[in-house]
Amino acid sequence: MSAIDNKHLIDILAINQSSGVSIKSGKAWEMFRAQCVVSGPDNSTKIGELLLPRDLKETIPGRYLAEFELDVSFDRLVVPRITALHPHGSGKPVAKPADASKTAAT
């Protein structure tokens, strides 16, 4: 089964990083969560968090058209996961530019 509409407009306020070491496996882990504004049908607003893939961890706060897919969390809950972010309205870049000294050819 595939999704019909997997895009939603979101406002990202900040990106929070969590990290640690798994007690069970002893492996290090790292998660990135976007604090997002959610607007309800009654014009109420709430702030919640969405998991971000590692390649979007440098996302700049702003308004985005977010593409989602469903995933299963470590505790077996079905959760939305952002797969892509597209700037909406402001023309802001999605991620901070890479350091030129790291990307320059030698």
N, C-alpha and C positions, 0 to 999 in steps of 0.2 A: 504494500500500500504506500502511495506517495502523497506528499502534501500538495494541496492545491495553491494555497496562499501562504508563503513562508517569509513574508517581508513585513516589517512594522517600523513605524517612525518612533525613535527613542531619543531622549536627551541624556547624555552621559555627563555626570558631574565630576567624577573622579575614578581612578583605577586604584584598587587596593590589592596588595600582594600578601599572600600567606605562604609560609613554608615551614617545613619540619622534617622529621624522620619518622617513618612508619615503625610502630612498635612491633608489628607482626613480621615485616620483611627486613627491617633495618635500612631500607632504601630512602633516600632523600626525595621529597616531593615539593612542588611549588605550584600555586594556583593564583590566577589573576581574576579579580571580580570587578565588574563595572558597576558603579553606583548609578542607577538610572531613575529618572522621574517617570512614574506611570500615572496617566490621567484616566480617571474613571468616567463612566457615562453621565454621572451626576456632577461633572466638573470638579470633582475632588482630585487631589494629587497625593501620591504616596511615593516614597523613595524605597527602592528595593535593589537587589543585586543580581546580576547575570554573570555566569562564567564566561571568560574570554579564552580563546585559544592563545597559546604562547606567542604566535606571530602577530597578535594584535595588542600585546601588552603595553606598547608605547602610544596607544591611542590618545589623542588630545581631546579634552572635554569639549562637547558641542552636540549638535543635533545630527543624527545619522538615520539613514534607512538601513535597518539591520536585517540580514538574512539569517534565518534560523533553521535548525534541524533538531529532531528529538534525539535524546541520548539517555543512557541509564547511568545514574550516579553509583558511587561505591556502595551505598546502602540500598540499591536496587530501586530507587525512585526514578520515574520517567521525568526528565527535566529538559527545558529548551536550552540549546547551545548555539551561540552566535557563530556563524561560519564566515560572514563577511560584513563589513561596514562601509557604507557609501555616504560621504558628506552630503548634507541636505541644506540647501539655502545659503549657507555662509561661504562656501567654497574653501573651507579650512581643510588642510591635509589630514589624512587619517592617522599618520604616524609621524613622529619627529624625524627629520632628515638624519641619515647616517653620517657619522663623523667622516669628513672628506679624507682625513689622513689614513683612515682604516680602509677606505674603498679605493684609494688611488693606486694605479699600477706602478710597480717599481721597476 
